[in-house]
């Protein structure tokens, strides 16, 4: 069992002064998370290499304790994503595989194509897993987009839309990651796309998560996430050429103002990833999984 983060109190709400989104990202780690003391960069790298030699199906989480801030600040690796809690000195390392990358790159490509067709590819750009520091934690997404030109009054460090990829067994962790982006940015991150990949069966769930606008209008701001869309792609196991089922058969939608922080000017429009394109992304993920 993972050690509890007892240095901070858990809160039942997501108010402005709550650290619950940060805590939940650590408490929601799956039970098979590898645990170790992160005494130095070399020690962390050595343990990562050991874990990478073991079978990894899509992703694997590692949780390091007693990590000095200087170690977390200078540690980086293109083959993983990381999150560091500056108060508890816990660090999560997410090891990723080709299936994980196929999902995040595939979605990025679909969004890029729509943006380019509107002639707006100079207005926003993908920054991948760029590290962003919130109130208590520094975190990397799997994919993210930032505006080319900052908007007055908006903290430019925050992306507008974020993608987080995981496996179905870590669905709670994916939801916690989504809330972290939405709450820590105080709504500057408008949308999080979470992608939950089944480890053993060709099935993927794509969901869009936003903040509940009713809760944000209350006198005491509460950051409550709601799932706006949930779309599942699937295919018969062992039949790579079989037809892909998309349920419901609708487009995954990113509203224009969520991505660009302004209203569209016709013919500008929302980004819609059609069912056929979700199927294409899914097929590349399953190919990497060997399903």
Buried (B, 14 or more C-beta within 10 A) or exposed (E): EBEEBEEBEEBEEBBEEBBBBBBBBBBBBBEEBBBBEBBEBEBBEEBBEEBEEEEBBBBBBBBBBEBBEEBBEEBEEEEBBBBBBBBBBBBBBBBBBBBBBBBBBBBBBBBBEBBEEBEBEEBBEBBBBEBBEBBBBBBBBBBBBBBEEEEEEBEEBBBBBBBBBBBBBBBBBBBBBBBBBBBBBBBBBBBBBBBBBBBEBBBBBBBBBBBBEEBEEEEEBBBBBEEEBBBBBBBEEEEEEEEBBBEEEEBBBBBBEBBBBEEBEEEEEBBBBBBEBBBBBBBBBBBBBEB
